[in-house]
Amino acid sequence: MSQFATPLIAFSEAQSVVREPPTGPLKGWDFLVDEVVKSGVERQIAERYFSDPQMPERGFIPFAAAPRETQELYQGMLKKNRITEARDCLQKYKALLDRIAQRSHVPARVIASIMYVETGCGKFMGSNPILPRLARLSGLSAPDNVQWNYERLLGLGEKVTHEQIRERAEYLKETFLEQVPALLSLSERTKMNAFDFKGSSAGAFGIPQFLPLSLIRYGTDGDGDHRINISTIPDAAASIATYLEMNGWKKNLTYKQKMAVLFTYNRSEPYGQTVLRIAERL
């Protein structure tokens, strides 16, 4: 999830559709609370967060029927001055990245490239509370939200069916719903309030722009302090290497195989192409 470029999830511009979303003690998040409880979160915990003053009213949430990233989105990152910045990142942490590369077989240049593409090597990690962002993405499939988007997109002149909109909303729910209980689990483990986790508008955080479940699965202590903090370069770099290795990165991969691994990190071909093009130039 590249914060340094732009958020991956593209929402269509909202257009007025006359209908008011439900509200109440859970601020309109009743549907999502039920889904989160089904995933194993205690209802008392879920309701506490979704009724918290820091949780915004749900409202209707616009989304595009078929968003797609283009190479133009990343073109600016391939300019000479940007490559120089990425190279500076590699050189500054080269000893660390070389150690991680030796252990994981993920090249230091690839790790540095991902850190740079995602957050400018830690400069732009985002300041949005990620719980509301993940809630928005997870709650897209609420029936009233699907209907609202169907009517809105028809009003914009798009040729869509209700089934297409429902399937897109279900895909996003399946992708992001598990991230909400994962974040609440991280909150319990770290004794941090879930609202204190800050990141991008797409709900990703830290230098690698991980989603909560990725941190749980792939978070790695890179500096030996027995803690995992992906807002630090050592832990971020080690965690990126662990992610790639566990998703199929190994020695002597073909270009196509490298792209397939990077596609698990960010489901965008232009993203993977950009990471590899920058890595080649470092």
C-alpha positions, -999 to +999 in steps of 0.1 A: +000+000+000+020+029-012+015+060+009+043+078-009+027+074-043-011+074-036-035+051-018-043+020-037-081+020-031-096+045-055-130+059-045-153+075-070-163+111-065-194+112-044-226+125-060-257+133-041-282+104-038-310+114-015-310+090+014-298+092+049-277+064+064-287+048+096-272+060+129-276+052+166-253+041+194-230+024+169-230+054+146-243+033+117-217+006+120-241-020+132-236-042+100-199-041+104-200-048+142-220-079+135-194-090+109-165-084+132-182-103+160-187-133+136-149-132+131-144-139+168-141-105+184-162-101+216-192-080+210-185-058+241-150-049+226-164-043+191-192-021+204-169-002+226-147+008+197-175+015+172-194+037+197-162+056+207-163+094+202-132+090+179-151+067+155-169+089+129-205+083+118-205+057+090-224+076+063-225+062+028-191+052+014-184+058-023-163+034-042-154+028-079-168-002-097-134-012-112-105+009-101-072+003-118-037+017-112-017+029-143+020+032-148+016+070-149+008+069-112+044+060-105+062+078-132+074+106-109+092+080-088+115+071-117+129+106-122+166+111-116+162+130-084+139+104-069+162+076-079+190+095-061+169+097-030+162+059-032+199+053-037+207+074-006+183+052+014+202+021+002+236+035+010+226+048+044+214+014+056+235-008+033+252-028+061+219-036+077+202-044+044+231-066+033+228-087+065+191-091+060+196-100+023+221-126+032+197-143+056+166-140+035+179-140-001+159-108-008+183-083-024+191-052-004+182-031-035+146-046-035+141-039+002+153-004-002+132+001-033+100-010-015+108+012+015+112+041-008+082+035-030+060+030+001+070+059+023+101+076+009+122+055+033+101+064+063+094+101+056+057+098+047+040+071+068+006+088+071-012+103+101-047+089+097-061+068+125-064+035+106-093+019+124-119+042+108-102+037+074-103-001+077-138+001+089-148+021+058-132-005+035-147-034+055-182-019+056-186-012+019-208-043+015-236-031+038-267-036+017-277+001+019-242+012+009-243-012-021-277+002-032-265+038-027-234+033-048-254+015-075-278+045-078-249+070-076-229+053-104-259+051-126-264+088-120-228+094-131-237+077-164-217+045-157-231+012-172-230-010-141-253-037-127-263-040-091-245-074-091-213-059-103-214-033-074-223-060-049-194-082-060-169-054-058-181-045-023-179-081-013-143-084-026-133-053-006-150-067+025-132-100+021-099-082+016-102-058+046-126-072+071-100-095+087-078-065+092-102-050+118-100-079+143-063-081+136-059-044+146-080-050+177-057-079+185-026-058+180-042-032+203-046-058+231-011-072+226+006-038+226-016-022+252-021+006+227-055+021+219-066+010+184-072+046+175-035+054+182-023+033+152-018+059+124-011+054+087-024+059+052-059+066+040-061+029+029-054+017+065-018+007+060+010+018+084+047+019+092+075+022+067+064-009+048+028+002+048+016-031+062-020-039+070-025-052+106-026-089+096+007-085+077+024-072+108+011-101+128+022-127+102+055-112+090+066-086+116+103-093+123+127-079+149+155-065+129+176-048+156+175-074+183+156-054+209+129-081+212+103-057+200+088-052+165+083-016+155+078-012+117+082+026+120+120+019+124+142+010+095+157-022+110+123-038+118+107-025+086+134-039+064+135-072+082+097-075+080+096-067+043+122-094+037+102-119+057+071-110+038+087-115+004+105-147+014+074-163+029+054-154-002+079-171-026+110-149-030+141-170-034+173-170-054+173-169-092+137-159-098+127-148-132+112-114-138+077-129-140+082-147-107+094-116-090+064-097-102+041-125-089+056-122-054+054-084-054+017-087-065+010-104-032+024-073-015+005-048-036-021-061-061-009-037-089+014-046-118+026-009-122+036-011-085+057-042-090+072-028-122+082+004-104+098-015-075+119-036-098+129-007-121+141+014-091+159-016-077+178-021-110+190+015-109+203+015-073 
